[in-house]
Amino acid sequence: MRFDQLKIFKEAADLQSFSKAGKKLHLTQPGVSSQINSLEKTIGIPLFDRHTHGVSLTEIGQIVYNFSVDVFDLHKKMEQQIDAIISSSDVKKITIGSTHILGTYYLPLDILDFEKKYPHITVELKVMDDHEVLTALKEKKIDIAFIEGPVQDDTVDLHLLAFDELVLVASKNDPVLDATALSNLDFKKGQLLMLEKSFGISKTLLEGLEQHTIDLHTCSNVKSNLSNIHSLKIAINAIGAFSFLPRITVQNEIRFGILEEFPMPQMQLFIPYWAATLKESHIPIIGTRFIQFFSLNQNHDLIKDIQTKIPCWELTNCSIKYGGSECEVYKNQCFPCWTVKGTPCKGPSGLDTGRCHNCEVYLKHGENRPILITQFR
């Protein structure tokens, strides 16, 4: 029995509905059903009676519910005692360094909420270029680094926070661009703008396109010397170009018709967000608390965050046990298994074999919610 399953169970019981519980917890209705079914299998007895217009607890379900109330009451008291220790700590300030995306679109609100909860603690935010953040961490100028994209550095511990989707956007009224060609990943017309290739977004994009046999290094219409998101978005409209950007950074431009999103049915790209700390370095308790606070903050409606650390091959009894090196998902990290060709689920052609909608992983994390494999190593 897992804590997250018990939380889903209690919400479903309180609301007498799987779909309402899913909306509140940012899960799909099939995902809620899957977790409830798994909990019922663990206990060995049905916990809910299913009705046309909702659900109600069985006699055994009521017993489990009563204990779940006690569990969450104890959890609340535990959190209160931890918060009291944090508030009385001698450390009253943490300094975090962040890339422009996280430092502009996510962290400011989290810092305000965190300081509201802990009024005696100050969080100093330093926003810098991608390559500068880890350097500042290693030089101990900051306590925590918030970064995105693929990271390979043996000197830091990475804490997975969440995901965002990379979307293809272009100037809304540019007659040169071919919408069909763009959606089919044909980039011969128009100009592709990117941030510098050392940036996490660019690394994620290059890896993703490489998986679809698109090598941007051979394209003459790619410009990759821009240093920030703001200038990139201005340039898209100014010169009639297109780009791949995290959804959080362009949601307003898409909503107000400044930029147009081009759907990519053949490809889905996700960028991971990380908190990085130095290995063998003491992190103040308020620092670890802030990392947890960020990853659990419900303000981030667009983030596709991972709700479980159980590997997909354990949940599904996959024939490639423990994510062997021959598994394409294991090789192509940061991609949802159902978007990668050559997996047991998708087959060599990448076509849907029909297994996804019976898969517990997909039911809980589906609808473009990715499963990151690196955390299972």
Summary of the structure (lengths in Angstrom):
residues: 377
radius of gyration: 22.5
end to end distance: 22.9
largest distance: 68.1
contacts: 1157
relative contact order: 0.12
helix: 45%
strand: 19%
